[in-house]
Amino acid sequence: MNGVYENPLCTRYAGEEMKKIFSADNKFSTWRKLWVALAESEKELGLDITDSQIAQMKEHIYDIDYDRAAEYESRFRHDVMAHVHTYGEACPLAKPVIHLGATSCYVGDNTDIILMKEAMLRIKTLLVSTIAVIGDFAEKYKDVPTLAFTHFQAAQPTTVGKRACLWAQDLIMDLEHLDFVLDSLKLLGCKGTTGTGASFLELFEGDGEKVKKLEKLIAKKMGFEACVSVSGQTYSRKTDYFVMSVLSGIAQSASKFANDIRLLSHLKEFDEPFESGQIGSSAMAYKRNPMRSERICALARYVMTDSLNPAITAATQWLERSLDDSANKRISIPEGFLATDGILNLYMNIISGGTIYPYVTRKHLNEELPFMATENIIMYCTRKGGDRQELHEAVREISVEVTKRIKLEGCDNDLLERILNDKRFDLTEHELNKIMDINNFVGLAPQQAEEFIENNIKPVLKKNSDFLGAEAQINV
């Protein structure tokens, strides 16, 4: 083990692609790409910057001397200026024009937006792929009856596939939210110290149109449609909150799913994937704890509370700029994405590799269905000429006695046998079996699942086909 703390999000939970997005290499090479875009755009608008200077800057985008940057930062106490000097040493010809006219937020804020966009696209890939595997699961089990619960008390039956559609619906809502926020992301641009563009107006000798054109050129070079219309020194920190609210929504949906799986695991109706050598408990060798679902709940709790960070930050910014956001952003934004990445990988793994036990679901249905069927029995017998009030009283008497014996003596549920033998109901075994057909109790659940798959899941997957294909990465 290493002698220093390592973030568990990186060592245990997040996938490799998300870790690379928030790596130092990606961050600081993006700073250098922004400096190149700035220099190129300034040259195109008439400043005295040469092709040789720009070429040298491009040659050294990725060979970052972190040791040298650390030396500079320990002296300057300023990370951007440390990297300006480090880049300048690598590009001596271009050194005079690196960061020309810009403030620190030019590289800091623009890079944050760029990295959040990359990370949201990765989350979108995982999200769409998760919806796809839920769709497959729902299709496979759309007709499989299962006991539904309200308040975790037995309620009218549903189907396994219909329940899965509830999970998918939540994630589709999250996808819609993600797309909205993703489409709204804009670069900060290059507006200077207080957002007025004064330094660039000076560079271009008072030509305001060139200042405006500069931002458009930079946005295009960095793959964005536009920059924010107005800003202080920074973009509005509400943007960070909107991004984190997407992650929080995904965490909420995943936690709901994971809690459902934990309950179903307790009922022995569903098992998570379980490798041949996996240990469920260090003490109780027979156990198969739903540890992956529990991990989703743990990570989701972190993401939901993490979303408070940008909310509070946005609310407490002073005038055109204060620096109480920076340390918080460095932690809260990357970790929110890393945790959500881990959550969706677990979600895909559980839903695609888990096991449903139809015989157990049927057993639980048979234990509860007799009570649920009594209203159907009363209606059937009434149509045959029976007295509804007399039949209702008979059901009440028998149900009270059966419930008492189940709870006090642990007896089996013999409600149907008692009804069959009670002359007040005048039922044959064939008639009772017909009444007890499970298809009489699941309502429209199979059709609802089929329609949801056709009308909701499949159109989403077709629209987002480029984002399909992610495979779950589970480290532990």
C-alpha positions in Angstrom: 0.0 0.0 0.0 1.1 3.5 -0.6 2.0 5.7 2.3 -0.4 8.5 1.4 -4.2 8.7 1.2 -5.7 7.6 -2.1 -9.3 8.6 -3.2 -11.5 5.5 -3.2 -13.5 6.9 -6.1 -10.3 6.4 -8.2 -9.0 3.2 -6.7 -12.3 1.4 -6.3 -15.4 2.8 -7.9 -15.0 5.0 -11.1 -14.2 3.8 -14.6 -11.0 4.5 -16.4 -12.6 6.9 -18.9 -14.0 9.2 -16.3 -10.7 9.2 -14.4 -8.9 10.3 -17.5 -11.3 13.1 -18.1 -10.4 14.6 -14.7 -6.8 13.8 -14.9 -4.0 16.3 -14.6 -2.9 15.6 -18.1 -6.4 16.3 -19.5 -6.8 19.5 -17.4 -3.5 21.1 -18.1 -3.3 20.1 -21.8 -6.7 21.7 -22.2 -5.2 24.9 -20.6 -2.5 24.8 -23.3 -5.1 24.2 -26.0 -6.9 27.3 -24.8 -3.7 29.3 -24.9 -3.1 28.1 -28.5 -6.7 29.0 -29.4 -6.2 32.5 -27.9 -3.0 33.1 -29.7 -4.3 31.9 -33.0 -7.4 34.0 -32.7 -5.4 37.1 -31.7 -3.1 36.6 -34.7 -6.1 36.2 -37.0 -7.5 39.5 -35.7 -4.2 41.3 -36.5 -2.0 41.0 -33.4 1.8 40.6 -34.0 1.9 36.8 -33.3 3.9 34.6 -35.7 3.1 31.2 -37.2 6.4 29.9 -35.6 5.3 30.9 -32.1 1.9 29.1 -32.5 3.6 26.1 -34.0 6.0 25.9 -31.0 3.0 26.1 -28.6 1.3 23.3 -30.4 4.4 21.1 -30.2 4.4 21.3 -26.5 0.7 20.8 -25.5 1.2 17.4 -23.9 4.8 17.4 -22.6 4.0 19.0 -19.3 6.8 19.3 -16.7 4.8 18.9 -13.5 7.8 19.1 -11.2 8.8 22.4 -12.7 5.2 23.6 -12.4 5.1 22.6 -8.7 8.3 24.6 -8.1 6.8 27.7 -9.7 3.5 27.3 -7.8 5.4 26.9 -4.4 7.0 30.3 -5.2 4.0 32.1 -6.8 1.2 30.5 -4.9 -0.7 30.8 -8.2 -1.3 27.7 -10.3 -2.1 29.4 -13.5 1.0 31.6 -13.5 3.1 28.5 -12.5 1.9 26.8 -15.7 2.3 30.0 -17.8 6.0 30.0 -16.9 6.4 26.2 -17.3 4.8 26.4 -20.8 6.9 29.5 -21.6 10.1 27.6 -20.8 9.0 24.8 -23.1 8.1 27.4 -25.8 10.7 30.2 -25.5 9.8 31.6 -28.8 6.2 31.9 -27.9 6.7 32.9 -24.2 5.9 36.6 -24.8 2.5 35.9 -26.2 1.2 33.1 -24.0 -1.8 34.2 -22.0 -1.8 37.6 -23.7 -4.6 39.8 -22.3 -6.2 36.9 -20.4 -7.0 36.4 -16.7 -6.7 33.1 -14.8 -10.3 32.3 -15.4 -9.7 32.2 -19.1 -8.0 28.8 -18.7 -9.6 27.8 -15.4 -13.3 28.4 -16.1 -13.2 27.5 -19.8 -11.4 24.2 -18.9 -14.0 23.5 -16.2 -16.8 23.8 -18.8 -14.9 21.7 -21.3 -14.2 18.9 -18.8 -17.8 19.0 -17.5 -19.1 18.6 -21.1 -16.7 15.7 -21.7 -17.8 14.1 -18.4 -21.5 14.6 -19.1 -21.1 12.9 -22.5 -19.5 10.0 -20.7 -22.4 9.9 -18.2 -24.8 10.0 -21.1 -23.2 7.0 -22.6 -23.5 5.1 -19.4 -27.1 6.3 -18.9 -28.3 5.3 -22.3 -26.6 2.0 -22.0 -28.3 1.4 -18.7 -31.7 2.2 -20.1 -31.0 -0.3 -22.9 -30.2 -3.2 -20.5 -33.3 -2.3 -18.4 -35.3 -2.4 -21.6 -34.0 -5.9 -22.4 -34.8 -7.0 -18.8 -38.4 -5.5 -19.0 -39.0 -7.2 -22.4 -37.9 -10.6 -21.0 -40.0 -10.4 -17.9 -43.0 -8.3 -19.0 -45.4 -11.3 -18.5 -43.9 -12.7 -15.3 -46.3 -12.0 -12.4 -44.9 -10.8 -9.1 -46.3 -9.5 -5.9 -46.4 -5.7 -5.8 -46.0 -3.8 -2.6 -47.2 -0.5 -1.1 -45.5 0.4 2.2 -43.7 -2.9 1.7 -47.0 -4.6 2.5 -48.5 -7.0 -0.1 -50.7 -5.2 -2.6 -52.2 -6.1 -6.0 -49.8 -8.1 -8.3 -47.8 -6.6 -11.1 -45.2 -8.1 -13.4 -41.5 -8.0 -13.1 -41.2 -6.2 -16.5 -43.7 -3.5 -15.5 -41.7 -2.8 -12.3 -38.5 -2.5 -14.4 -40.3 0.1 -16.6 -40.6 2.2 -13.5 -36.9 2.1 -13.1 -36.4 3.0 -16.8 -38.8 5.8 -16.6 -36.8 7.6 -13.9 -33.6 7.3 -15.9 -35.3 8.6 -19.1 -36.4 11.6 -17.1 -32.7 12.0 -16.0 -31.6 11.7 -19.6 -34.0 14.5 -20.6 -32.6 16.7 -17.9 -29.0 15.8 -18.9 -29.6 16.8 -22.5 -31.2 20.1 -21.5 -28.2 21.1 -19.3 -25.7 19.7 -21.8 -27.2 21.7 -24.6 -27.1 24.9 -22.5 -23.4 24.7 -21.7 -21.4 27.7 -23.0 -17.8 28.7 -22.6 -16.9 31.7 -20.4 -14.9 33.1 -23.3 -12.2 35.8 -22.8 -13.9 38.7 -21.0 -11.0 39.7 -18.7 -10.8 40.6 -15.1 -14.3 41.8 -14.4 -16.0 40.6 -17.5 -15.8 43.9 -19.4 -13.2 42.8 -22.0 -11.1 45.9 -21.1 -7.7 44.3 -21.5 -8.6 42.9 -25.0 -10.1 46.3 -26.0 -6.7 47.7 -25.2 -4.9 45.1 -27.2 -7.1 45.8 -30.2 -6.7 49.6 -29.8 -10.3 50.2 -29.0 -11.9 48.0 -31.7 -14.8 46.4 -29.8 -15.9 44.3 -32.8 -12.6 42.5 -32.7 -13.1 41.8 -29.0 -16.4 40.2 -29.8 -15.0 38.3 -32.7 -12.2 37.0 -30.5 -14.6 35.1 -28.4 -16.4 33.6 -31.3 -13.2 32.4 -32.8 -12.1 30.8 -29.5 -15.5 29.1 -29.0 -15.4 27.6 -32.5 -11.8 26.3 -32.0 -12.8 24.7 -28.7 -15.9 23.0 -30.2 -18.6 25.3 -28.7 -21.4 27.2 -30.3 -21.0 30.3 -28.1 -19.7 31.9 -25.0 -21.9 33.3 -22.2 -23.4 36.7 -23.0 -22.2 38.4 -19.8 -20.1 37.5 -16.9 -18.0 38.8 -14.1 -14.6 37.3 -14.0 -16.2 33.9 -13.9 -19.1 32.2 -15.5 -22.2 32.0 -13.2 -21.6 29.3 -10.6 -25.3 28.3 -11.1 -24.0 26.4 -14.1 -22.1 24.1 -11.8 -25.3 23.6 -9.8 -27.3 22.7 -12.9 -24.7 20.1 -13.9 -24.6 18.6 -10.4 -28.4 18.5 -10.2 -28.3 16.2 -13.2 -25.9 13.9 -11.3 -28.1 14.1 -8.2 -31.1 13.1 -10.2 -29.3 10.1 -11.5 -28.2 9.2 -8.0 -31.8 9.4 -6.8 -33.1 7.1 -9.5 -30.3 4.6 -9.0 -30.7 4.6 -5.2 -34.4 3.9 -5.6 -33.6 1.0 -7.9 -30.9 -0.3 -5.5 -33.2 -0.2 -2.5 -35.8 -2.1 -4.5 -33.2 -4.8 -5.3 -32.2 -4.9 -1.6 -35.8 -5.6 -0.7 -36.2 -8.2 -3.4 -33.0 -9.9 -2.3 -34.4 -10.2 1.2 -37.5 -11.8 -0.3 -35.1 -14.2 -2.3 -36.8 -13.1 -5.5 -33.7 -11.5 -7.0 -29.9 -12.1 -6.7 -27.2 -9.7 -7.7 -24.4 -11.2 -9.9 -22.3 -13.4 -7.6 -18.9 -14.7 -8.7 -17.9 -18.3 -7.9 -15.2 -17.1 -5.4 -17.1 -14.2 -4.0 -17.6 -14.0 -0.2 -20.9 -12.7 1.1 -19.9 -12.4 4.7 -16.7 -12.8 6.7 -18.6 -14.6 9.4 -21.6 -16.2 7.8 -20.4 -18.2 4.8 -23.9 -18.9 3.5 -24.8 -15.2 2.9 -25.2 -13.4 -0.4 -25.5 -9.8 0.7 -26.7 -7.3 -2.0 -23.4 -5.5 -1.6 -23.5 -3.8 -5.1 -26.9 -2.4 -4.5 -25.8 -1.2 -1.1 -22.7 0.4 -2.7 -25.0 2.3 -5.2 -27.0 3.6 -2.2 -23.8 4.7 -0.5 -22.4 6.5 -3.5 -25.8 8.0 -4.4 -26.0 9.5 -0.9 -22.7 11.1 -1.5 -23.7 12.5 -4.9 -27.0 13.9 -3.6 -25.3 15.7 -0.7 -22.4 16.8 -3.0 -24.9 18.7 -5.1 -25.3 21.1 -2.2 -21.7 22.3 -2.8 -22.3 24.3 -6.0 -25.7 25.5 -4.7 -24.1 27.1 -1.7 -21.2 28.3 -3.8 -23.5 30.0 -6.3 -25.4 31.7 -3.5 -22.3 33.1 -1.9 -20.3 34.6 -4.7 -19.4 38.3 -4.2 -20.0 40.9 -6.9 -17.8 40.1 -9.9 -15.6 37.5 -8.3 -14.5 35.8 -5.1 -12.2 32.9 -4.6 -14.2 30.8 -2.1 -15.4 28.7 -5.0 -12.1 27.4 -6.3 -11.0 24.8 -3.6 -14.6 23.5 -3.4 -15.0 23.1 -7.2 -11.7 21.2 -7.5 -13.2 18.5 -5.2 -17.0 18.6 -5.6 -17.3 18.5 -9.4 -14.9 15.8 -10.3 -15.9 13.6 -7.4 -19.6 14.0 -8.2 -18.9 12.7 -11.7 -16.6 9.9 -10.5 -19.2 8.7 -8.1 -22.0 8.8 -10.6 -19.8 6.9 -13.1 -19.4 4.2 -10.4 -23.2 4.2 -9.7 -24.2 3.6 -13.4 -21.5 0.9 -13.9 -23.0 -0.9 -10.9 -26.5 -0.4 -12.1 -25.7 -1.9 -15.5 -23.9 -4.8 -13.8 -26.8 -5.7 -11.5 -29.6 -5.5 -14.0 -27.8 -7.3 -16.8 -26.2 -10.0 -14.6 -28.8 -10.5 -11.8 -31.1 -13.5 -11.5 -34.9 -13.6 -11.1 -36.5 -16.5 -9.3 -40.0 -17.0 -10.7 -40.8 -19.9 -8.5 -40.2 -17.8 -5.4 -42.3 -14.9 -6.8 -45.1 -17.4 -7.5 -44.7 -18.8 -3.9 -45.2 -15.3 -2.5 -48.1 -14.6 -4.8 -49.8 -17.8 -3.6 -49.3 -16.8 0.0 -51.1 -13.5 -0.5 -53.4 -14.0 -3.5 -56.2 -15.7 -1.6 -56.9 -12.6 0.4 -56.7 -10.4 -2.7 -59.0 -12.7 -4.6 -61.9 -12.5 -2.1 -63.5 -9.5 -3.9 -63.4 -11.4 -7.2 -64.9 -14.4 -5.5 -67.7 -12.4 -4.0 -68.5 -10.8 -7.4 -68.5 -14.1 -9.1 -70.7 -15.8 -6.6 -73.1 -12.8 -6.6 -73.5 -13.1 -10.4 -74.4 -16.8 -9.8 -77.3 -15.6 -7.5 -75.6 -15.4 -4.1 -76.4 -12.6 -1.5 -73.5 -10.1 -1.6 -73.8 -9.1 2.0 -73.9 -12.7 3.2 -70.9 -13.6 1.1 -69.0 -10.5 2.4 -69.7 -11.6 6.0 -68.6 -15.1 5.2 -65.3 -13.9 3.7 -64.8 -11.7 6.8 -65.3 -14.5 9.2 -63.1 -16.9 7.4 -60.3 -14.3 6.7 -60.2 -13.4 10.4 -59.8 -17.0 11.5 -57.2 -17.8 8.8 -55.1 -14.6 9.6 -55.2 -15.5 13.3 -53.9 -19.0 12.7 -51.2 -17.8 10.3 -49.9 -15.2 12.7 -50.3 -17.0 16.0 -49.6 -20.6 15.0 -47.6 -20.2 11.8 -50.1 -22.2 9.8 -50.3 -22.1 6.0 -52.9 -20.0 4.3 -55.9 -22.3 3.7 -58.4 -19.5 2.9 -59.3 -20.9 -0.5 -59.8 -24.4 0.8 -62.2 -23.1 3.5 -64.1 -21.1 0.9 -64.3 -24.1 -1.4 -65.7 -26.2 1.4 -68.2 -23.5 2.5 -71.7 -24.1 1.1 -72.5 -20.3 1.2 -70.2 -19.8 -1.8 -71.4 -22.8 -3.9 -68.1 -23.0 -5.8 -66.6 -25.9 -7.7 -62.8 -26.4 -7.8 -62.8 -25.6 -11.5 -64.6 -22.3 -10.9 -62.2 -21.4 -8.2 -59.2 -22.1 -10.3 -60.6 -20.0 -13.1 -61.1 -17.1 -10.7 -57.6 -17.5 -9.3 -55.9 -17.3 -12.7 -53.1 -14.8 -12.1 -53.9 -13.0 -15.3 -57.1 -11.7 -13.6 -55.0 -9.8 -11.0 -52.1 -8.2 -12.9 -54.4 -5.7 -14.6 -52.7 -4.1 -17.6 -49.2 -4.6 -16.4 -48.0 -6.8 -19.3 -49.5 -4.4 -21.9 -48.2 -1.4 -20.0 -44.7 -2.8 -20.1 -44.9 -3.6 -23.8 -46.2 -0.2 -24.6 -43.6 1.6 -22.5 -40.8 -0.4 -24.2 -42.2 0.4 -27.7 -43.2 4.0 -27.1 -40.6 5.2 -24.6 -37.5 3.0 -24.3 -37.0 2.1 -28.0 -37.4 5.7 -29.3 -34.8 6.9 -26.7 -32.4 4.2 -27.8 -32.9 5.0 -31.4 -32.4 8.7 -30.9 -29.2 8.1 -28.9 -27.8 5.1 -30.8 -24.4 6.7 -30.8 -24.3 6.5 -27.0 -25.0 2.8 -26.8 -22.5 0.1 -26.1 -20.9 0.9 -22.8 -20.1 -2.2 -20.7 -20.1 -2.2 -16.9 -16.7 -1.8 -15.3 -16.7 -3.2 -11.7 -13.4 -3.0 -9.8 -14.4 -4.5 -6.5 
